[in-house]
Amino acid sequence: MKPERILLPLDIRKCPLEVFSVVNGLASHPGATVTLLYVVTLNIAAPENRLYEGLSRDGRWYLERLARGCLRPDIATNIRVRF
C-alpha cells in the first residue's frame, strides 16, 4: 500500500527531526502529498486578531523552513496552521 496523503502534526517547539526520514520513505512514490499541521492552542478569552495573524505567520514560516530543509524537493507539501 502506497500512501497518497500523509498528515504530519507537529509541535514547533519540540519537533524531532528524525520523523522526516520516515515521512520521506513513506512518500517515496510520485503523487504523494505531505501536509504539515501545526495547531496553536491559546488559553486566553478573547485575543486580538493581530495575535492570531502573528502566530499564524510564525508557524507557517517555521513549517515552510522545515519542509525545505527536511523533505525531499519532489514531495508535494501543504502547510496548515490552525487554532
C-alpha positions as CSV (number, residue, x, y, z in Angstrom):
1,M,0.0,0.0,0.0
2,K,1.4,3.4,-1.0
3,P,0.0,6.4,0.9
4,E,-1.2,9.3,-1.3
5,R,-1.7,11.7,1.6
6,I,0.4,11.9,4.7
7,L,-0.6,14.1,7.7
8,L,2.2,15.1,9.9
9,P,1.1,17.1,13.0
10,L,4.0,19.0,14.6
11,D,4.7,20.9,17.7
12,I,7.2,23.5,16.5
13,R,8.6,24.0,20.0
14,K,9.9,20.4,20.2
15,C,10.0,18.8,16.8
16,P,12.0,15.6,16.4
17,L,13.7,15.8,13.0
18,E,14.0,12.1,12.8
19,V,10.4,11.9,11.8
20,F,11.2,13.4,8.4
21,S,13.3,10.4,7.4
22,V,10.2,8.2,8.0
23,V,8.0,10.6,6.0
24,N,10.5,10.8,3.1
25,G,10.3,7.0,3.0
26,L,6.5,6.8,3.1
27,A,6.2,9.5,0.4
28,S,8.6,7.7,-2.0
29,H,6.2,7.2,-4.9
30,P,5.1,10.0,-7.2
31,G,1.9,11.8,-6.4
32,A,2.3,11.6,-2.6
33,T,1.4,14.8,-0.7
34,V,2.6,15.6,2.8
35,T,0.5,18.0,5.0
36,L,2.4,19.7,7.8
37,L,0.0,20.7,10.5
38,Y,0.6,23.0,13.5
39,V,-2.2,23.7,15.9
40,V,-1.9,26.8,18.0
41,T,-3.5,26.5,21.4
42,L,-4.4,29.7,23.2
43,N,-5.5,29.8,26.8
44,I,-6.9,33.4,26.7
45,A,-10.5,34.5,26.4
46,A,-10.6,37.0,23.5
47,P,-7.3,37.6,21.8
48,E,-6.9,40.4,19.3
49,N,-6.9,39.5,15.6
50,R,-3.3,40.6,15.2
51,L,-2.2,38.0,17.7
52,Y,-3.7,35.2,15.5
53,E,-2.1,36.7,12.5
54,G,1.3,36.9,14.1
55,L,1.2,33.3,15.5
56,S,-0.1,32.0,12.2
57,R,2.7,33.8,10.3
58,D,5.4,32.5,12.6
59,G,4.0,28.9,12.5
60,R,3.8,29.0,8.7
61,W,7.4,30.3,8.4
62,Y,8.7,27.6,10.6
63,L,6.8,24.8,8.8
64,E,8.0,26.1,5.4
65,R,11.5,26.1,6.7
66,L,11.2,22.5,7.9
67,A,9.7,21.4,4.6
68,R,12.6,23.0,2.6
69,G,15.2,21.6,4.9
70,C,13.9,18.1,5.8
71,L,11.6,16.9,3.0
72,R,12.8,15.8,-0.4
73,P,12.1,18.5,-3.1
74,D,10.0,16.2,-5.2
75,I,7.4,15.8,-2.5
76,A,4.3,18.0,-2.7
77,T,3.8,19.8,0.6
78,N,0.8,21.6,2.2
79,I,1.3,23.8,5.1
80,R,-1.6,24.3,7.6
81,V,-1.8,26.4,10.8
82,R,-5.0,26.1,12.8
83,F,-6.2,27.5,16.1
